[in-house]
């Protein structure tokens, strides 16, 4: 890792936090959340999808998730992109 790269939490840890806060995950966001549970870093792939696309699709389908935790986690995921 170079000095210009930043360390991010593993995606599976973020997905665990999402589950603990968003008890009824939106059906459209759920497959992307489940994929995030299997990923460590955004640079990894899930089947034929990139980690970046998984995060983007999750964010686009997580608009009904609200609150302080949702804002913080969405900001963290956007920073990874």
C-alpha positions in Angstrom: 0.0 0.0 0.0 1.4 3.4 -0.9 1.2 6.5 1.2 -1.6 7.9 -1.0 -3.9 4.9 -0.5 -6.1 4.9 2.5 -7.1 1.9 4.6 -10.9 1.1 4.6 -12.9 -1.3 6.7 -13.5 -4.6 5.0 -16.8 -4.7 3.1 -18.0 -7.7 5.1 -17.7 -5.6 8.3 -19.6 -2.8 6.8 -22.3 -5.3 5.6 -22.5 -6.6 9.2 -23.1 -3.1 10.5 -25.8 -2.5 7.9 -27.6 -5.6 9.0 -27.5 -4.7 12.6 -29.0 -1.2 11.9 -31.3 -1.9 8.9 -33.4 -4.8 10.2 -35.7 -5.1 7.1 -33.2 -4.6 4.2 -35.0 -3.5 1.0 -35.5 -6.4 -1.4 -33.6 -4.6 -4.2 -30.6 -3.9 -2.0 -30.4 -7.3 -0.4 -28.5 -9.2 -3.2 -25.8 -6.5 -3.1 -25.7 -6.5 0.7 -25.3 -10.3 0.6 -22.5 -10.0 -2.0 -20.7 -7.4 0.3 -20.8 -10.0 3.1 -18.4 -12.1 1.0 -15.9 -9.3 0.1 -13.0 -8.0 2.0 -12.0 -5.0 -0.3 -13.7 -3.1 -3.0 -11.1 -4.2 -5.5 -12.3 -7.8 -5.3 -14.8 -9.4 -7.6 -18.0 -11.2 -6.8 -18.7 -13.7 -9.6 -18.6 -11.4 -12.7 -19.3 -8.2 -10.9 -16.6 -5.9 -9.5 -16.7 -4.8 -5.9 -17.2 -1.2 -7.0 -20.3 -2.2 -9.0 -21.7 -4.1 -6.0 -21.2 -1.0 -3.8 -22.8 1.3 -6.4 -25.8 -0.9 -6.9 -26.2 -1.3 -3.1 -26.1 2.5 -2.6 -28.6 3.1 -5.4 -31.0 0.6 -3.9 -30.5 1.7 -0.2 -32.3 5.0 -0.4 -35.0 3.9 2.1 -32.3 3.2 4.7 -32.2 6.3 6.9 -30.7 7.6 10.1 -27.3 8.5 11.5 -25.8 5.1 10.9 -27.1 5.0 7.3 -25.6 8.4 6.5 -22.3 7.5 8.0 -22.0 4.1 6.3 -23.2 5.5 2.9 -20.6 8.3 3.2 -17.9 5.6 3.9 -19.0 3.5 1.0 -19.0 6.5 -1.3 -15.5 7.4 -0.2 -14.3 3.9 -1.2 -15.6 4.5 -4.7 
